[in-house]
Amino acid sequence: MPKLTRSAGRDLQRLPEPLRAKAKEIIGRLDAEPSLGKRLRGRLEGKRSARLGRSHRIIYTSTPGKIVIMAVKQRKDAYR
């Protein structure tokens, strides 16, 4: 199971229940498919972004054998 940073854990708890369940499902899939999200560029180089519905994103890093969830935020705030 991927590891969550403290702030990502708080982000996850703030989500409405249906969105939280979907986020947990996607986070669970990251073990099998670490390249699920798209690669980010610029200031967020080295991180990936997985879509969580239309308005939320899961930002994470992926190295062999280790996945760390950095944030679960609305799209407008996720890339700041």
C-alpha positions as a LaTeX table, in Angstrom:
\begin{tabular}{lrrr}
\hline
Residue & $x$ (\AA) & $y$ (\AA) & $z$ (\AA) \\
\hline
Met1 & 0.00 & 0.00 & 0.00 \\
Pro2 & 1.36 & 3.45 & $-0.85$ \\
Lys3 & 2.44 & 5.66 & 2.02 \\
Leu4 & 0.60 & 8.94 & 2.68 \\
Thr5 & 2.29 & 12.07 & 3.97 \\
Arg6 & 0.66 & 13.65 & 7.00 \\
Ser7 & $-0.84$ & 16.45 & 4.89 \\
Ala8 & $-2.16$ & 13.96 & 2.30 \\
Gly9 & $-3.84$ & 12.03 & 5.12 \\
Arg10 & $-5.55$ & 15.22 & 6.27 \\
Asp11 & $-6.56$ & 16.03 & 2.69 \\
Leu12 & $-8.12$ & 12.57 & 2.39 \\
Gln13 & $-10.11$ & 12.97 & 5.61 \\
Arg14 & $-11.53$ & 16.30 & 4.41 \\
Leu15 & $-13.05$ & 14.76 & 1.27 \\
Pro16 & $-16.75$ & 13.86 & 1.16 \\
Glu17 & $-17.29$ & 10.12 & 1.74 \\
Pro18 & $-18.03$ & 9.10 & $-1.90$ \\
Leu19 & $-14.92$ & 10.91 & $-3.12$ \\
Arg20 & $-12.84$ & 9.50 & $-0.25$ \\
Ala21 & $-13.87$ & 5.94 & $-1.22$ \\
Lys22 & $-12.90$ & 6.59 & $-4.85$ \\
Ala23 & $-9.55$ & 8.07 & $-3.72$ \\
Lys24 & $-8.80$ & 4.99 & $-1.62$ \\
Glu25 & $-9.61$ & 2.78 & $-4.61$ \\
Ile26 & $-7.22$ & 4.73 & $-6.87$ \\
Ile27 & $-4.49$ & 4.78 & $-4.20$ \\
Gly28 & $-4.86$ & 1.00 & $-3.88$ \\
Arg29 & $-4.41$ & 0.60 & $-7.64$ \\
Leu30 & $-1.13$ & 2.54 & $-7.59$ \\
Asp31 & 0.74 & $-0.50$ & $-6.23$ \\
Ala32 & $-0.05$ & $-2.46$ & $-9.38$ \\
Glu33 & 0.05 & 0.52 & $-11.76$ \\
Pro34 & 2.53 & 3.14 & $-10.48$ \\
Ser35 & 2.40 & 4.94 & $-13.84$ \\
Leu36 & $-1.38$ & 5.41 & $-13.57$ \\
Gly37 & $-1.12$ & 9.20 & $-13.39$ \\
Lys38 & 0.50 & 11.56 & $-15.82$ \\
Arg39 & 4.00 & 12.93 & $-15.28$ \\
Leu40 & 4.14 & 16.50 & $-14.10$ \\
Arg41 & 6.55 & 19.08 & $-15.44$ \\
Gly42 & 8.13 & 22.29 & $-14.28$ \\
Arg43 & 8.10 & 22.96 & $-10.55$ \\
Leu44 & 6.50 & 19.55 & $-9.90$ \\
Glu45 & 8.99 & 17.56 & $-12.00$ \\
Gly46 & 9.36 & 14.01 & $-10.68$ \\
Lys47 & 5.80 & 13.81 & $-9.38$ \\
Arg48 & 2.69 & 12.33 & $-10.97$ \\
Ser49 & $-0.97$ & 13.31 & $-10.93$ \\
Ala50 & $-3.86$ & 10.83 & $-10.95$ \\
Arg51 & $-7.37$ & 12.10 & $-11.67$ \\
Leu52 & $-9.95$ & 11.74 & $-8.95$ \\
Gly53 & $-13.16$ & 12.69 & $-10.69$ \\
Arg54 & $-13.35$ & 15.92 & $-12.63$ \\
Ser55 & $-12.21$ & 18.35 & $-9.97$ \\
His56 & $-9.70$ & 16.56 & $-7.72$ \\
Arg57 & $-6.18$ & 15.18 & $-8.20$ \\
Ile58 & $-3.91$ & 12.81 & $-6.30$ \\
Ile59 & $-0.29$ & 14.02 & $-6.42$ \\
Tyr60 & 2.31 & 11.32 & $-5.75$ \\
Thr61 & 5.90 & 10.22 & $-6.31$ \\
Ser62 & 6.81 & 6.81 & $-7.60$ \\
Thr63 & 10.17 & 5.08 & $-7.29$ \\
Pro64 & 10.77 & 1.34 & $-7.66$ \\
Gly65 & 9.15 & $-0.31$ & $-4.65$ \\
Lys66 & 7.93 & 2.92 & $-3.06$ \\
Ile67 & 4.95 & 5.19 & $-3.72$ \\
Val68 & 4.31 & 8.27 & $-1.59$ \\
Ile69 & 1.05 & 10.21 & $-1.83$ \\
Met70 & 1.88 & 13.91 & $-1.42$ \\
Ala71 & $-1.55$ & 15.54 & $-1.73$ \\
Val72 & $-5.22$ & 14.91 & $-2.50$ \\
Lys73 & $-6.64$ & 18.28 & $-3.50$ \\
Gln74 & $-9.00$ & 20.10 & $-5.78$ \\
Arg75 & $-7.46$ & 20.62 & $-9.19$ \\
Lys76 & $-7.30$ & 24.40 & $-8.71$ \\
Asp77 & $-5.08$ & 23.94 & $-5.62$ \\
Ala78 & $-3.22$ & 20.73 & $-6.47$ \\
Tyr79 & $-0.58$ & 22.26 & $-8.72$ \\
Arg80 & 0.35 & 25.23 & $-6.49$ \\
\hline
\end{tabular}
